[in-house]
Amino acid sequence: MPTKRQEQIFKIVVENYIKDPYPVSSKAICDTLNCSSATVRAEMSELERLGLIEKTHTSSGRVPSEAGYRYYVDNIMQPKEMTGEEVLKLQTIVNNKSLMISDVIARSMEIISELTNYTAIVLGKSSLTNRVNKIEVIPIDEQNLVAIIVTDKGYVEHKNIYIDAAVDMDEIKKTVDIINKLIVGTLVKDVTNVLEYEVKPVIQNYITQHEVLYNAFYNAFNDFTNNERVNVSGTNNMLMQPEFSDTNKIRQILNKFDDQDLIKSIDEKENGVNVYIGHENNFDDDVTVIKTKYKINGEEGTIALIGPKRMEYDRVIALLNYITNNIEK
């Protein structure tokens, strides 16, 4: 364990490097602490021996190691007080009563991505305890529709529906009317059963092209029941981070943002805001993932920010805490 003075020096190294991505010299620390360079060099050597800081190949200065960032997060860092600008921008979204919860979360994370220059991830799915409140269908042409499904908890889902054969619009409208009458009030988890055992027998009697319409709506509702929404914003922010100037590395990371299965694996299981540095996350060894889960009004999921290990941990944790605390209110 570092001594009090070593921890003081270590804190300066971490926070200076987060602010300005250049190795921190002993002179910079001497200027801050007003002590001799020999003392600082000796203490930095001990911090290096402890594995908290390390030398770079291009400078005599030191940078935090991955273990150092972990020590900083666990033992030194405190969430940073948010600025008035940050609070105002987020309050505008959080207090907008016309927005659905899913839209509030997605837009809030887009704003946080803009404020921090990190990549924001929202993973969400409707709780199966939601009940279907309304279904609307917007025809695009004879074979393509957009179905809008609204639940009693304010969750809205848009589904594109492709019908295998051209169908008369009146047939579509009659089918939707029957589905609405029989499904409204049904738990999301029970929708496909109601379609199979209650809706299907009825439309067989009233709809000429019942088979093709039933299959189309059944597939759409089945997707809705099992759907997990993925919203990624600010992927190009990685291009602004100096540690990702290598074109092969940045291409590798950007490709990972297109991997839906990998993004979904970011889903958080633990309570609170949690920090996964480098090899601790399953996304990439050169980044930090800070994430937290939420469960609000039947909506549940994960919000996360991805950035370099040289991340503003204190600021990100404060922003994520603000989002979860205020949305839950």
N, C-alpha and C positions, 0 to 999 in steps of 0.2 A: 504493500500500500504506500502511496506517495505521502510525503510529509506535507504539512500545511503550506510551506513555501513552494514545494514542488508542485502542489496542486494549483497554487496561485499562478505559477509560471505556465503550467499546462493549460489552464483556462485561457490565458492570453494567447498561447499558440493556437488553440482551437478557434477562438472567436476572431482572431486576426485573419486566420486562413479562410474561415467561412466568409468573412467580409471581402477579402482580397486574395484570390487564389495564387499566392506566391509564398514559397517557403519563408518561415519566420526566423529572422536572425537573432542572435543573442543581443546585438546592439539595440534592436527594437524593444526587447524586453527590458534591457538596462534603462532605456529612456523612460519606460513606463513605471518601473519599480524603483528607479534611482538607486541601483546597487552596482557592484563591480562586475565587469564582464567575466572575470575568472569565476566568480560565484555562480553566475548564470550558466556558464558553460559546464561547470561541474554538475549542477542540478539537471541540466538538459541531458547530459550523458546518463545520469541515473534514470531519468524518465524514459530514455531510449532503451536502457537495460530492462526496464519494467515492461517494455513493449507498448507504451502509450504514444510515443512519437517515433518518427523515423526520418532518415536522411533521404534526399532525392539524389538522382544521378547528376543533376545539372546545377546544384547549389549546395552551399555549406549550411544553409538553413534547415529547419525541421518542419515537418507536416504531421498532422495527427495520423495515427495508424487506424485500422479498422477497430482494433481493440480499444484504442484511445477514444474513438467516437462513442463506443458502447459505454465506456467509463464515464464520459462526459454526460451522456443522456441519463444514465442511472444515478449519478452521484453529484453532479454540479448544476446542470441545466434546470432552469425554472421557466414555465410558460411566460412568454413575453406579453406585456400589456398591449392590446390592440390599439391602433391609431384611430382617430376620429374618422378618417376617410374610409378605413376598412369597415368600421362599424356601420357607417352610413350606407355604403354600397350594399352590404349584406342585409341590413335592416329593410331596405327598399324591397328586397325579394321576399324575405321571411315574413314580413307584415302584409304582403299582398294577398288578401283573402280570395281574390279571383283565381289564383293559381292552385292547381292540384298539388298534393304533397310531393308526388314524383317530379313535377316540374320545378317546385321550390328547391328540392335537393339538387337536381341536375343544374339549374341555373346558378345556384349558390357555389357549386363546385367549379363551374366555368369562371365565375368571378375570382375565386381563390386561385385558379390556375393563372389568370391574367395578373393578379396581384403579386404572385410569387415567382412566375416564370417556371413553374414545374408542371408536370402532366397530371391531370385529374382523372380519376376513375370512379364511376358510379356503377355498382352492381346491385340490381334490385329485382324483386319479384313480388307479385301480389300474394298476400297471405291467403292460404286456402280457406280461411274463415270468412273471407269477403263473400258477400252475396251479390248476384247479378241484379243490377238495378234497371238497366235499359240496354237495348241493342238497336243500333241504327245502321242502315246500309246505304252507301252512296254508289250508284252504278257508274262505272267508267265506260264500259261498252257491254256488248251482249255476253261476254265471257269473263270480264274482270270487274270486281267489286272491291270496295273498301268497307269493312265492317268495323263499327265503333262500339266497343263494349265498355259500359260504365258500371262500377260496383257501388255498393252502399257506402263504402269508405272513401269514395272520391277518386278511386283508381280508374284511369282511362287507358284503354289499349286499342291501338289501330291494327287491324289485320288485313292484309291483301288476300283476296280470295279469287282463285282462278277456277272457272267452271269448265269442265271438259267439253261441253257442247253448248251451242248458242241456245239461250233460254229466254223466253218471253219475260219482259219486265213485270207484268202482272203476276206471273208465277213466282217471281222472286219476292215481290211485295207480300203475297199471300203466305209464303213460307216464313218470312220474317215476322209477320203478324202472329202466326201460330207459335213460333219459337218464343216470342215475347210473352204471349199469354201463359205458356207452360213453364218457362224457365225463370222469369222474374221472381226474385226471392230465393232462388236456389243457391246453396253454397257452391263456390267455385269448384271445389273438389268433387262435387256430385253432378256437375253439368253434363259430362259425357254419358253418364248413366241415364239421366233424364232424357237426353237426346235419343238414346237407343231404345228405351222402353216406353217413353211417353210421346215424344215428338214424332218419331218414325212411323208408328202405327196411324197417327192422325193424318200426316201429310200424304200417306199412301192413298187415303180416301179422297183427298181434296186437290192434290197437285199432280198434274199430268206427268211432268218431268221430275217426279219426286226423288228418284234414285240419284241422279246426278247432283241435284241440289242438296240432298241429305249428305252425301259424301263430302261435298265442298264445305258445308257448314260444320260437319263433324270434325274434319281435319283442322279447321280454323280454331274451333273451341278446344280441341285436344292440344294444339300448340299453345293456346292461351293458358290452359291449366298448367302446362309444364314450362311455360316461358320464363326465362331469366333475362332481364333487360341489361344491356351493356352500353355504357355511355363513356367514351374516352374523349377528353378535350385537352388541347395544348400539347399534342405530340411534338410539334415543331419546336417547342420550348427547349427540347434537348439540344437542338442545334446551337442554342445560345450559351450553353455551358462549356467553358474552356477545356475541361477535362475530356470532352467528347469531340475534340477537333480531328481525331483520326477518322477518316471516311469509312473504313471498314467497320470500326466499332459503332459509329452512329448508324450505319446501315443495319447492323445486327440488332441494335436496340429498336429502331423504327420498325423493323420486320416483326419484332416480338409484339408490338402494339397491334399488329394485324392478326395475331394468333388468338382467336376467340377463346379457345380452351385454356391457353396460358393466362389470359386476362381473367377468366372466370376463376382460376385457381387462387387469385388474390383474395377471394372471399374470406372474411375474418370470422373466426369462431369465438375468440376471447372477448371479454368485456373491456371497456376503456379504450383509450387511444394507445396504440402499440406501434413500436418502432422496430423495423427489421433492416439491419444494416449489412450490406454486402452479401456474404455467403449465407446470412440468416434468412434471406428471402429466396423464393423459388423463381424469381423473375430474372435477375441478372446480378452477378457478383460485384459489378461496378456501380450499383445504384443503392439508394435507400428507399424503402417503401414504408410510409407512415399511414396507418389505416385504423378505422374503427367501424363497428357494426351499428346499425340502427334498427329500431322496430317501433313504428309510429302509425297509429290508426290503421292497422292491418297491413301496412307497408313494412317490408323488412329487406335488409341488404347491407352493403358495405360501401363506404366512401374512403378513398385513398388518394394520396399524392405520391408521385414517383419523381425523384430527382437525384442529383449526384450525392455521394456520401458527404460531400461538403455542403450539407443542406442547412437551412436556418431552422433547426429543430425546435427552438423555443417559439418561433413565430408560427410554424405549421401546426404544432400541437395546440396553441391558443386558438387558431382559426377553426380547426376541426372540432375542438371542444365547444366553440361558440355555435357552430352549425347544429350539432347534435342537441345541445342544451336548449337552444331557442326553438328548434323545430318540435321538440318534445312538449314544449309549452303550448 
